[in-house]
Amino acid sequence: MRGTIIKSLSGFYTVRLEDNSVHVCKARGKFRKDGIKPMVGDLVDIVPSNDNELGNIETVHERNNSMETSAGCKHRCVDYGYVGDVA
């Protein structure tokens, strides 16, 4: 079953399938060995569990683009925005 990762939290991935059903899944151990890290927005193939518990992500399809932040940046970086002229 094919879907898109919509949430990632502590190794658990929430995947919305093409039929709009939502499943919570874990990634297979081979992804870690191969250096593949599933990310929000990735197109994946999953095998849902029979008891509606955790499914498994079987395949992560090639992504077109990605954006990551460094771990050290989470608390020390400051975002700056532009505010236009106020009359």
N, CA, C and O of each residue as an XYZ file, in Angstrom:
348
protein
N       0.850     -1.166      0.000
C       0.000      0.000      0.000
C       0.900      1.234      0.000
O       1.867      1.306      0.758
N       0.581      2.178     -0.833
C       1.414      3.367     -0.991
C       0.796      4.555     -0.272
O      -0.420      4.743     -0.282
N       1.668      5.364      0.360
C       1.192      6.546      1.056
C       2.306      7.548      1.256
O       3.424      7.361      0.775
N       1.990      8.617      1.974
C       2.926      9.703      2.234
C       3.086      9.867      3.742
O       2.103      9.859      4.483
N       4.332     10.017      4.190
C       4.584     10.263      5.604
C       4.116     11.678      5.938
O       4.545     12.645      5.307
N       3.234     11.794      6.933
C       2.716     13.114      7.310
C       3.200     13.543      8.686
O       3.028     14.701      9.068
N       3.813     12.611      9.450
C       4.305     12.954     10.785
C       5.406     11.969     11.155
O       5.326     10.778     10.856
N       6.439     12.500     11.816
C       7.542     11.669     12.280
C       7.843     12.053     13.718
O       8.101     13.220     14.012
N       7.811     11.063     14.623
C       8.058     11.346     16.028
C       8.700     10.128     16.679
O       8.072      9.075     16.795
N       9.949     10.273     17.100
C      10.667      9.239     17.851
C      10.653      7.877     17.183
O      10.447      6.861     17.846
N      10.870      7.848     15.887
C      10.939      6.572     15.168
C       9.595      6.016     14.747
O       9.533      4.939     14.155
N       8.518      6.727     15.041
C       7.188      6.331     14.592
C       6.772      7.273     13.471
O       6.958      8.486     13.567
N       6.213      6.710     12.415
C       5.844      7.496     11.243
C       4.353      7.346     10.991
O       3.841      6.230     10.903
N       3.657      8.468     10.875
C       2.240      8.453     10.532
C       2.151      8.593      9.020
O       2.672      9.546      8.441
N       1.487      7.637      8.389
C       1.427      7.572      6.926
C      -0.026      7.679      6.484
O      -0.883      6.938      6.965
N      -0.304      8.614      5.555
C      -1.637      8.732      4.951
C      -1.597      7.998      3.618
O      -0.814      8.333      2.729
N      -2.453      6.995      3.497
C      -2.503      6.201      2.277
C      -3.327      6.903      1.207
O      -3.973      7.920      1.462
N      -3.289      6.338      0.003
C      -3.998      6.935     -1.125
C      -5.510      6.967     -0.907
O      -6.199      7.803     -1.492
N      -6.037      6.064     -0.068
C      -7.472      6.061      0.223
C      -7.820      6.944      1.423
O      -8.934      6.881      1.942
N      -6.853      7.776      1.866
C      -6.982      8.722      2.984
C      -7.034      8.069      4.362
O      -7.272      8.757      5.355
N      -6.816      6.761      4.445
C      -6.701      6.146      5.770
C      -5.319      6.462      6.325
O      -4.382      6.711      5.566
N      -5.192      6.452      7.660
C      -3.952      6.834      8.323
C      -3.458      5.658      9.157
O      -4.232      5.036      9.886
N      -2.160      5.355      9.046
C      -1.550      4.250      9.784
C      -0.273      4.737     10.455
O       0.462      5.546      9.888
N      -0.009      4.246     11.662
C       1.245      4.522     12.349
C       2.173      3.342     12.065
O       1.790      2.183     12.218
N       3.403      3.661     11.647
C       4.338      2.627     11.209
C       5.718      2.833     11.824
O       6.048      3.917     12.304
N       6.506      1.777     11.796
C       7.928      1.817     12.150
C       8.702      1.518     10.870
O       8.217      0.804      9.993
N       9.912      2.073     10.772
C      10.773      1.802      9.625
C      11.489      0.471      9.837
O      11.750      0.079     10.974
N      11.798     -0.204      8.771
C      12.537     -1.461      8.858
C      13.969     -1.187      9.287
O      14.507     -0.110      9.028
N      14.578     -2.154      9.934
C      15.954     -2.008     10.401
C      16.961     -1.852      9.282
O      18.023     -1.265      9.488
N      16.648     -2.371      8.086
C      17.601     -2.276      6.978
C      17.805     -0.835      6.526
O      18.834     -0.521      5.927
N      16.845      0.048      6.802
C      17.017      1.445      6.425
C      18.186      2.062      7.182
O      18.982      2.800      6.601
N      18.293      1.767      8.466
C      19.397      2.297      9.274
C      20.732      1.773      8.729
O      21.698      2.525      8.596
N      20.767      0.487      8.422
C      21.987     -0.132      7.890
C      22.395      0.503      6.560
O      23.582      0.690      6.293
N      21.402      0.834      5.728
C      21.667      1.416      4.408
C      21.767      2.934      4.435
O      21.986      3.549      3.391
N      21.610      3.558      5.609
C      21.723      5.006      5.728
C      20.520      5.764      5.194
O      20.645      6.927      4.812
N      19.358      5.126      5.159
C      18.132      5.762      4.664
C      17.308      6.219      5.863
O      16.994      5.420      6.744
N      16.957      7.504      5.897
C      16.129      8.037      6.979
C      14.818      8.542      6.387
O      14.812      9.541      5.667
N      13.700      7.864      6.681
C      12.416      8.362      6.180
C      12.132      9.759      6.737
O      12.415     10.047      7.900
N      11.568     10.619      5.887
C      11.278     11.998      6.281
C       9.838     12.334      5.925
O       9.242     11.711      5.047
N       9.283     13.328      6.617
C       7.936     13.797      6.305
C       7.898     14.226      4.846
O       8.778     14.944      4.371
N       6.864     13.777      4.142
C       6.712     14.081      2.723
C       7.169     12.958      1.821
O       6.859     12.966      0.629
N       7.907     11.977      2.360
C       8.376     10.860      1.542
C       7.212      9.978      1.116
O       6.265      9.757      1.871
N       7.306      9.484     -0.105
C       6.364      8.505     -0.622
C       6.889      7.138     -0.217
O       8.041      6.810     -0.503
N       6.057      6.331      0.448
C       6.498      5.050      0.992
C       5.486      3.958      0.664
O       4.317      4.226      0.386
N       5.973      2.720      0.705
C       5.108      1.549      0.644
C       5.099      0.943      2.035
O       6.153      0.768      2.646
N       3.908      0.620      2.539
C       3.809      0.059      3.883
C       3.068     -1.276      3.846
O       2.339     -1.587      2.904
N       3.283     -2.042      4.897
C       2.493     -3.243      5.155
C       1.799     -3.000      6.487
O       2.443     -3.050      7.535
N       0.474     -2.734      6.463
C      -0.223     -2.495      7.728
C      -0.321     -3.795      8.524
O      -0.321     -4.886      7.955
N      -0.403     -3.662      9.834
C      -0.525     -4.850     10.672
C      -1.967     -5.354     10.644
O      -2.894     -4.607     10.330
N      -2.134     -6.607     10.971
C      -3.470     -7.205     10.976
C      -4.303     -6.751     12.169
O      -5.532     -6.728     12.097
N      -3.635     -6.386     13.276
C      -4.357     -6.027     14.494
C      -4.463     -4.512     14.700
O      -4.730     -4.050     15.809
N      -4.252     -3.743     13.621
C      -4.342     -2.277     13.666
C      -3.375     -1.648     14.658
O      -3.639     -0.559     15.168
N      -2.277     -2.305     14.937
C      -1.238     -1.711     15.767
C      -0.248     -1.024     14.832
O      -0.657     -0.208     14.007
N       1.031     -1.332     14.940
C       2.049     -0.694     14.101
C       2.233     -1.455     12.798
O       2.350     -2.680     12.783
N       2.255     -0.700     11.702
C       2.606     -1.280     10.420
C       4.104     -1.120     10.200
O       4.811     -0.598     11.063
N       4.589     -1.569      9.046
C       6.003     -1.451      8.698
C       6.163     -0.698      7.392
O       5.435     -0.941      6.430
N       7.121      0.219      7.365
C       7.492      0.873      6.113
C       8.442     -0.075      5.402
O       9.508     -0.396      5.927
N       8.066     -0.524      4.217
C       8.859     -1.485      3.457
C       9.789     -0.813      2.461
O      10.915     -1.268      2.257
N       9.327      0.272      1.838
C      10.101      0.950      0.800
C       9.955      2.452      0.961
O       8.856      2.954      1.195
N      11.063      3.168      0.838
C      11.039      4.628      0.776
C      11.432      4.986     -0.647
O      12.550      4.704     -1.078
N      10.516      5.605     -1.373
C      10.790      5.975     -2.763
C      11.714      7.186     -2.810
O      11.795      7.952     -1.850
N      12.401      7.350     -3.921
C      13.361      8.449     -4.068
C      12.643      9.783     -3.931
O      11.594     10.005     -4.535
N      13.231     10.677     -3.120
C      12.616     11.989     -2.909
C      13.181     12.991     -3.912
O      14.299     12.836     -4.402
N      12.385     14.023     -4.207
C      12.801     15.061     -5.143
C      13.648     16.123     -4.468
O      14.570     16.659     -5.082
N      13.350     16.435     -3.212
C      14.101     17.451     -2.483
C      13.929     17.214     -0.995
O      13.045     16.465     -0.578
N      14.774     17.852     -0.192
C      14.647     17.726      1.256
C      15.285     18.933      1.918
O      16.090     19.642      1.315
N      14.912     19.150      3.162
C      15.485     20.240      3.934
C      15.620     19.755      5.371
O      14.651     19.285      5.967
N      16.814     19.870      5.923
C      17.055     19.445      7.290
C      17.706     20.582      8.056
O      18.328     21.468      7.469
N      17.556     20.548      9.373
C      18.283     21.474     10.232
C      19.266     20.666     11.054
O      19.028     19.494     11.349
N      20.357     21.287     11.420
C      21.321     20.565     12.244
C      20.775     20.445     13.660
O      19.972     21.273     14.092
N      21.202     19.430     14.371
C      20.701     19.194     15.717
C      21.042     20.357     16.651
O      20.241     20.701     17.521
N      22.213     20.963     16.484
C      22.619     22.061     17.349
C      21.889     23.354     17.080
O      21.946     24.276     17.894
N      21.215     23.439     15.973
C      20.549     24.674     15.574
C      19.174     24.831     16.219
O      18.611     25.926     16.202
N      18.636     23.783     16.772
C      17.257     23.835     17.256
C      17.034     24.880     18.339
O      15.960     25.479     18.402
N      18.024     25.111     19.191
C      17.811     26.031     20.300
C      18.618     27.320     20.176
O      18.324     28.297     20.864
N      19.612     27.337     19.325
C      20.491     28.502     19.255
C      20.243     29.387     18.050
O      20.641     30.551     18.056
N      19.603     28.874     17.025
C      19.409     29.661     15.803
C      18.225     30.610     15.958
O      17.251     30.305     16.647
N      18.325     31.734     15.323
C      17.256     32.722     15.350
C      16.831     32.968     13.915
O      17.670     33.194     13.043
N      15.534     32.925     13.669
C      15.016     33.226     12.344
C      14.719     34.713     12.262
O      14.161     35.299     13.190
N      15.087     35.307     11.165
C      14.821     36.717     10.934
C      13.812     36.833      9.801
O      13.890     36.108      8.810
N      12.885     37.730      9.954
C      11.903     37.976      8.912
C      11.989     39.430      8.464
O      12.645     40.251      9.106
N      11.337     39.733      7.382
C      11.330     41.084      6.851
C       9.935     41.668      7.068
O       8.924     41.067      6.704
N       9.913     42.826      7.654
C       8.651     43.549      7.827
C       8.702     44.745      6.890
O       9.630     45.551      6.947
N       7.715     44.852      6.040
C       7.692     45.941      5.060
C       7.484     47.294      5.709
O       7.235     47.392      6.911
N       7.590     48.333      4.901
C       7.382     49.692      5.376
C       5.962     49.882      5.891
O       4.988     49.465      5.264
N       5.875     50.510      7.029
C       4.555     50.773      7.608
C       4.316     52.281      7.489
O       5.131     53.093      7.928
N       3.217     52.621      6.905
C       2.916     54.036      6.669
C       2.347     54.721      7.882
O       2.046     55.913      7.834
